[in-house]
């Protein structure tokens, strides 16, 4: 085992456990999403929390799969695939980063 594979497995476990949290909490898990938890309660009621939680769960599952594939590639092909896995994860991560909470959550607005 090498450090690349170990780091990919650790990241996969972390993101896998977080996706389970969102799976079990369902719409209550939306409060764990950054930016949404700082909104006033009456503002949070305007959003579809169940869809937000499901999308966050799916995103975490995608990240888990990226790191699982990276760990297998590290073990069977080359240790440098850990770097590829982290680069792919960073691209997926920053694709969904928003500095404006209104823009970040506008697709979840009810009505």
N, C-alpha and C positions, 0 to 999 in steps of 0.2 A: 504494500500500500504506500502511496505517496501523499505528499501534503496537498496536492491539487485535488486528488480524489476525496480526501478527508474533508477538505473545505467545502467541496460541492455537496457531499453527503450532509454535513452540518447545516448548510444553508437550505437544502431540500427538507430536512427534518423541521427546521424552524418555520419555514413557509408552509409546510404541510400541516403543522400543528395550528398555525394561525388560521389557515383555511378551515380547519375543523371548528375553531372558535366561531367563525362567521357562519358556519353551517348550523351549529347548534343554537346560536343566539337568534338566528333569522333576522327579523326587522329590528330587534333590540341591538344587534351588532353594529348598526349604523352609527351609534354614538362613539364607537371606537375609531371612526374615520377622521383623520386630521382635518381640521377646518370646520367640519360639521358639528363637532362637539363644542365649539366656541360660539356657535350661533345662539341667539335667544330661543327659548322653548317655543314661542309662538311662530317664529320664523322656521324652525325645524319641522313644524306640522305641515308646512306647504310642500314638502318633498316626499317622494315615495321611498320610504326607508327600506322596505323589503327588496326593492330592485337595487338600491344602493348596496345593501349588504350582499346580495347575490353577485353583483358585479365585482365587488371587492373580493369575495370568495373565489370567483373564477380567475381573477387576476393573480391571486396568490397561488392557485393551482397551476396556472401557466408558469409562474416562476419556479414552482416545485418541479415541474416537468423539465424545464430548462436545466436545472441543476442535477436532476436524475440522469438525464442524457449526458450531461457533462461529466458526471462521475463514472458512468460506464465507458465513455470515450477515453477518459483518463486512464482507466484500468486496462482496457483492451487495446487502445491505439497508441496514445502519447499523452504525457503529463501536461503538455501545453494546451490541451483542450479545456482545462480548468480556466485558463485565461479567456478563451473563447466564450465559455459559459458565462463568466462574469461580465464580459463585454455585451453579450446578448441581453443579459439581465439589466444592465445599466441602460441600454437603449429602450427596453420595455418599460423600465421604471420612469425614466425622464420623459417618455412619450405622454405620460399621464400626470405630470406635475403641472399644477396651475397655481399662480400666485394670487389670483382673484377668486374668492370663494363663489361668487355668483357665476362665473364662467365654469368653474369646476363642477358645480352641481346643477346647472341649468337644464341638463337633459333629464333630471329626476324630478323636476317641478311638476306638481299635480295641476291638472286643469289648464 
